[in-house]
Structure formats: structure tokens, C-alpha cells
Amino acid sequence: MVAELTVLRDRIDEVDKALLTLLAQRLELVAEVGEVKSRYGLPIYAPDREAAMLASRRKEAETLGVPADLIEDILRRVMRESYSSENDKGFKKLCPELRPIVIVGGNGQMGRLFRKLFELSGYQVRILEQQDWPQAESLLSDAGMVIVSVPIHITTQIIERLPKLPEDCILVDFASVKNKPLQAMLAAHNGPVVGLHPMFGPDVNSLAKQVVVYCDGRQPEAYQWLLEQFQVWGARLHRTSAVEHDQNMSFIQALRHFTTFSYGLHLAEENVQIEQLLALSSPIYRLELAMIGRLFAQDPQLYADIIMSSENNLALIKRYYQRFGEAIALLEKDDKAAFIDSFKKVEHWFGDYAPRFMSESGSLLRQANDNRK
């Protein structure tokens, strides 16, 4: 038995080495693709090309008796690495005449991320930090674009503190709330204004497939190139009004973060042993626990700012608290029929999204199980 296994394992090792060689060749080709895209200003993410390629490989896999989901999982992981490596080739500079970009808060995590992207695209970038404010007027006097990338609770204050900018300078903010900062920018500057919300953290390796929300402020024709530059970096743009943005972020961020905070607080107060939870958990609970832990590994000031940024957030959380109490009442009454009715009501509200999310979450759960030790 040992001898037979050794022979088979040796053959598997040889196949693995061949796979490594092929992966190295693929990455070399991706590097060449990155150079071409950089030269011609093409986005690093081409959704039509990706979808067509995956569909073809799935059909070919089925012909060979290989599970189609397996080859798609492998290729998606390889493509994620490919998008990151394409970053190293730089990007085409879509606005070559732009004067220096000044990032207020450029030494913060998001500031550093976008400084890197702009510099990879050939733009001149300056940084304005707290100690630089005595020189702010001279630093900003010839700016072609000013980006405010500071904590939410001081964003409006920093915008109001800016000295007079050149009339054609583009004023941008990266805050995760949009209405108040956008109004502050419009009041502080008579030139082009746009509010941006990158829907990702500073730890991303690439902007491929990442969402950037933008809210028009003034003179959109002046910053159209900026939106196109984000697309060259691979981002997906979504346009909305500042008011609609903040309403949706109340659900996407404030409520979600608050419930995660509350659950984490409850686990800590109950003094639950995390090791035991992990040992006994299903993949879905392991993934949920990981997302809770992820929140508490980050800056508490950021999440306090997001959750407490609006009275509307508080009102929404109070309504959630009320419905949580109503759900508890079903338990107190041991009313399974009412519970099932409520369950079906939500199922109906989700509609076709419920089975779709069931399918999409499957790959996440398989990965969570793969990571188990």
C-alpha cells in the first residue's frame, strides 16, 4: 500500500510542478497584456472578455471530465493575482496637462493607496498633512486637483479650512458620507467639485471590479477624465445623488456595522471561547465570525464616525431594535406559525435574489471550509 501511494504521490507532484510552470507562463503573458493596456489606456478589467473566457473554459472542462466549478475557481484566483500584477506595469495618464494633485491626508491608508495609483499613472502628487498647514496656501496655489482623504468627523472642517483654490482646480472628497461634504465643497470652491466614495478598504491589491460611487457636484465635464481614470484602474463606477447615497449607506454600512458591533460586544460580554466556536462551527458561521473579527481588527474611530454620522442612522437602528423586539415576542409566545409566516414574508421580499444568493454564497462557504485547519 505504501509503495503504491508513493508512486501515485510522486506522479501528482510531477503534475503539480507542470501546473506551476504553466502558471508562471500565464503570469508572463499577463504582464505583456498589462504593458499593452498601459500603453493604450485600456482598463485592466474587461468583464466581457472575462465572462467569455470562463464560459469557454467551463465547457472545455466538462468535455475533459473536470468539474466546471473547479476550473472556474482556479481561474478566478489566478485572475485576481493577474489584476494585481498588471498594476505594476503602470497606467496611461488620461489627463497629461493636469497640474499637481494634492492629497490632504495623503499619509493615511486610503491616501497612500491613491497616491500610488496616481503616481503609477504618471501624475505628480503632493501630500498635505496636519503639520503642513502653515504652507497650505503655497502647496495648493497651483494644484490641478485637491483630494480630501481624512477621517469622516473632520472632513467638513478640513474642506472649510482650505485656502482659495485655482478656479479650474478639481475638488474631491473620499468620505463614506456624501451630502454634508459635497455641500461643504460647493460652498468652499467655485470650480469643479465631485464627491467620491471608494467602496473598499486600503488593503485591496487592485481596483479591478471594485466599486467607486460618485456624486456630481459642479462642472462634471472637467472631471470626466478622472472617472475614466478610475475605469482604467479597473474600478466599476456607480453614479448617484448625495442624498440617495447616504440613504443607502445607512443600510449598507451604518446598520450592518452596528449589528456586527453589537454581536461582537455580546460575545465578549458572554466571554465565549472563540476556539470552541471555531472547532464546532459550520463554514457559514466560521465566515460570519471572521467578518465580525475583521471589524474589530480595524479603526474604531472610523466605525463610530460611520454609524454616528447621521440622525437618520440612529432612527433606522431604533426601528431595527423595535423589530428585533417583535421577533423576540414570537419566541416568548412560542408562536412557530407566526415565525414561519414572517420568514416567508422575507423570502417573498427577496424573490429571485434568495436562490441567487444561495448559489453565490456556496463558493464562499467552500473557501471557508478549505481554510479550516
Secondary structure as GFF3:
##gff-version 3
##sequence-region A 1 373
A	DSSP	alpha_helix	2	40	.	.	.	ID=ss1
A	DSSP	alpha_helix	47	63	.	.	.	ID=ss2
A	DSSP	alpha_helix	68	87	.	.	.	ID=ss3
A	DSSP	beta_strand	101	104	.	.	.	ID=ss4
A	DSSP	alpha_helix	109	120	.	.	.	ID=ss5
A	DSSP	beta_strand	125	128	.	.	.	ID=ss6
A	DSSP	three_ten_helix	130	135	.	.	.	ID=ss7
A	DSSP	alpha_helix	136	140	.	.	.	ID=ss8
A	DSSP	beta_strand	145	148	.	.	.	ID=ss9
A	DSSP	alpha_helix	152	161	.	.	.	ID=ss10
A	DSSP	beta_strand	170	173	.	.	.	ID=ss11
A	DSSP	alpha_helix	179	188	.	.	.	ID=ss12
A	DSSP	beta_strand	193	198	.	.	.	ID=ss13
A	DSSP	beta_strand	211	218	.	.	.	ID=ss14
A	DSSP	three_ten_helix	220	222	.	.	.	ID=ss15
A	DSSP	alpha_helix	224	232	.	.	.	ID=ss16
A	DSSP	beta_strand	236	239	.	.	.	ID=ss17
A	DSSP	alpha_helix	242	249	.	.	.	ID=ss18
A	DSSP	pi_helix	250	255	.	.	.	ID=ss19
A	DSSP	alpha_helix	256	270	.	.	.	ID=ss20
A	DSSP	alpha_helix	274	280	.	.	.	ID=ss21
A	DSSP	alpha_helix	283	296	.	.	.	ID=ss22
A	DSSP	alpha_helix	300	307	.	.	.	ID=ss23
A	DSSP	alpha_helix	311	332	.	.	.	ID=ss24
A	DSSP	alpha_helix	336	350	.	.	.	ID=ss25
A	DSSP	alpha_helix	353	370	.	.	.	ID=ss26
###
